[in-house]
Amino acid sequence: MSNILKIGKYELNSRLIVGSGKYDSFQTTLDATLASGSELITVAVRRVNITDPAQENLMSYFENTNVKFLPNSAGCTTAEDAITLFRLTREATGIDLIKLEVIGDTAKTLYPDVIETIKACEVLAKDGFTIMAYTNDDPIIAKRLEDAGAHAIMPLASPIGSGLGVQNRFNVHFIKEAVSVPVIVDAGIGCASDASIAMELGADGVLTNTAIAQAQNPMMMAEAMKHAVIAGRMSYEAGRIAKRPFATASSPVDGMIF
């Protein structure tokens, strides 16, 4: 079993990706991320400072770690917004591994605008970015994003921050069948068992933020997520037994001695 997660030219030893929002401090963000074992943390560059050294800078907290930064386009509502943001971010930081998200409904569901996402993906791929594309749990759109140049597909498990877990388990399987790039289940993870379920369904990885950042003990939840992702991956690769409508004896009944 390979534990390496390959996204474009990048290789990660952990299949858990974490977020940086909703923490009470940058120090807590660092502590929880290290507890998770993750090597990739996504950052909303419109909301969290990683470019201005004159102010408290999240990157400075991680400078002596092996954790890579994954800029995301949270807050962008058009393809043009996202394209401009990532070009400026790469100019400032040199980072070309990105999480592309273009939100269509900013008031209630935070669901992505998949049409604008595909448009942005096509342009950013030509610009040489390594793109992880956030989308809804639709295998047709997943394939369109792969064709547009995405290096990983990130279908939502359920609405962002909802903690509802994977709401449509069949679609994770359908998306895995539809694309050849990694599938990272993103958004809606609420606890460690949700992460494990996503991995048991065949996901290549999980991204979670709120479940860790707003847990009563973020460091403990981060470590739980670490083990859940590992266990879920092992369970998937081990191959589960078939589901049956009736009981089957655990011990053979032939040749019993009375």
Protein Blocks (a to p, Z undefined) as FASTA:
>chain_A
ZZbdcehjbccfbfcdcdfehiabfklmmmmmmmnopabdcddfklbcckbmkbccfklm
mmmccbdcdddfehiabfklmmmmmmmmmmmnopabdcddddfblmlnopacfklmmmmm
mmmmmnopacdddddddfklmmmmmmnopabdcddfbdehklnopfblmlmmmmmmmpmb
dcddeehiabfklmmmmmmnopabdcdfklmmmmmblmlmmmmmmmmmmmmmmmmmnopa
dddfbdcdfbdfehpaZZ
